[in-house]
């Protein structure tokens, strides 16, 4: 019996060795793609469940409680900060940030592919958000609005776009060969900025917390989906016969 077990183990090792040697370059991309696919499916399921519960009393009471708590902390200084943050998270803000990023990617990293990838993510986020808002058709909160809004409420376009755009920037910076301290600082700053944009929309009275949660989930789905596609393309680039 021991001999049979050893034979099976040895054959298994030989098989794994052959596969790893054959797909040594593609293996990391295959693993990342598989994990990304799982996250995308789980994210879609979570978004659908949240959307299905928008009209429940439990979620409504939770939205109202959190929103009133955040609004109760309004002050002139915080209002200035969150208005600035929410303006940067608007269309014109993204145009400015995108132009800066495009310049950095082209002149420092000598590559336009990052520019194209970042543009793809933000276009997908903005266009899909408009479609989702029209389909779900949720009205804005009855709280005092400190900024002007014209579109529907769910999911939050600011939250969705910030997660997609700055989330993908985090992915890019994580890959860049730069100093660890600089990389950590940039990623931390982007994470704080994403969170600030989401909180700003509740603070300014134009979104429910569930709008922000839905926007973050949807934006994160686009980030992971684009990472999935990019890694699949890398696999085929390494080996067109894959």
N, C-alpha and C positions, 0 to 999 in steps of 0.2 A: 504493500500500500504506500509506504514511504517513497519507493522508487517512482510510482505513478505520479504522486504529488510533485516530486522534484522535476519530473519530465514536464508536467503542465506548467510549473513555475518558470522553468527555463525557456519553454516555448513562448510563454507570455512575455518574458523579458526580451527575447529575440524579436518578437513582433513589435513591441513598444520601441525598441532600439531602431528598427527599420523605419517605422513611421516617423520617429523624431528626427532621424537623419534626413529623411526625404522631405519633411515639412518643417525643418528647423527654422527657416526664415519666416514661414507663414504662421507657425504655431502661436506666437503671441497675438497676432491679429485675429486668428480663429477664436482664441479664448476670449478676447475683448469683444468680438462680434457676438459671440454666444451670450455673454453676460449682458451686453447692451440690449439684445433682443428680449431677454427675460425682463429687464427693467422697463423697456418700452411697453410690453404686454401688461405688466403689473401696474404701470403708470396709467395706461388707458383704462384699465379696470377700476382703479381708484378714482379717476376723474369722472367716470360714468356713475359710480356709486355716489360720489359727492353731489353731482348734478341731479340725480334722482331724489336726493334728500333735501333739496333747496327749499321746498315748500312745507317741510315738516316743522312742527311747533318747537321741537327740541333744538334744531339747528337755528331757527329764527331767534329763539330766546338767547342762545349762545352768541349769535351775531350781535344782538342788541346789547348784551351785557359787556362784551369785549369792546364794542364800538364806543359805548358811553364811558367806559373806563379810560380809553385812550383820549377821547375828546375832552374829558374832565381835566386833563393835564395841559390844556392849551395855554400858551404864554406867547408874548410878542417875539421872544428869541426863538422858541421852537417853531412858531409859525413861519418866520423868515427862513429858517433852515429847511423845513419840509416843503415850502413853496419852491425854494431853489432846487431841491432834490427832485421834486415832481416835474419841474420844468426841464431839467436835464434828462429826465426819463420820458420826455415827449418827443415827437417826430423831429423837430429842429435840433433838439439836444443830441439825438442819435446821429444826425447828419454831421454835426461838429465832431463828435467822438469818433465816428467812423472815418472821417477825413484824417484825423490825427493818427488813428490806428493804421490806416492805409499807408500813410507817409512813413511810419515807423517800420512796418513790414517790408516796404519796398526799399527804403534807403538803408536800413540797418540790417534786416535779415535777408535782403536781396531776393525777395520772393513775392509774387503776386497771388500765389495759390491761397495764402491765408486770407487775403482780401476777398477773394471770390467766395471762400468758405464762409466767412463772417457775413458777407452780403446775403448769401443763400439762407443762412439761419434767420436773419432779421426779417427778410422778405416773407419767409414761411410763417414766422410768428405773427407778423402784422396782418397778413392776408387771412390766415386761419382764425385769428381772433375776431376779425370783422364778421366772418361767416358764423362762428359760434355765438356771438352776441345776437345776431339776427334770428338764429334758430331757437335759442333758449329764451330770449326776450324778457330779461329781468329788469325791473325798474330800479332806479337809484334809491339810496336810503333817504328818509325824510329829515335827516339831520341838516343843520345849517351848512351849506357848501361855501368853503372859503376860496374856491377856484371855480371857473366856468367849465361845465361839461356838456357835451352834446350827444354822446353815444349812450348805448345801454350799459348795464352794470356788470353782467357776468359772462365770461370771466374777465377780470381786470386786464385791460390792455397794457397798462404800465407794468404790472407784475409779470405778465406773460412775456413781454418784450425784454424786460430787464433780466429775467431768468435765462431766456434764450440767448440774448446778445452777450451779456457779461458772463453768463455761465459758460458759453463757448469760448470766451476770452480766457477764462480760467483754465479750460482744457488746453488751449494753445500755449499759454504761459507755462503750464506744467511740463510741456514737451520741450520748450526752449532751453538751450544750453546756456544758462545764465547763473549767476551766483545764487546759492540757496537762500541767503538772507533776502536778496532782492526779490526772488521768486515768491518766497513766503509772504513778504510784505505786500506785493502786488495782489496776490490771491486773497489775502486777508482783507485788503482794501476793497476789492471787488465784491466779496461776500457781504461786507458791511453795507456797501452801496446798494446791493440787491435788496437786502432787508430794509434799508432806509426808504427805498422807493415804495416797497409794499406797505410799510407802516404809514408813510406819508398820505397815501390814498384814504386810509381809514381816519387818520388825524384830520384831514381836510374835509371829511364828511361826505365824500363822494363814492365810497365803496363800503360794502359789508366785509367783514373778515373772511367769509367764505368765498367772496369774489377774488380776494387776494390768494387764498389757498388754491382755488381753481386755476388762477393765472399762473401761479408758481408751478403747479403740477403739469399744466399744458406746456409751459415753456421748457420745463425740464425734459419732457418727452421729446420735444424737438431737438434739444441738445444731444440727448442720447441717441436719437434716431440718426442724426447727422454723423455722429461718431461711428455708429454702426455702418452706415453707407461708406464712409471714408475708409474704414478698415477692410471692408469687403473689396473696395477698389484696389487697396494696397495688396491684398491677396492675389487678385487677378493680375496686377502689375508685376508681382514677383514671379508668378507662374500662370500664364494665360490658359494653360491646360487644366487648371484647378477646377 
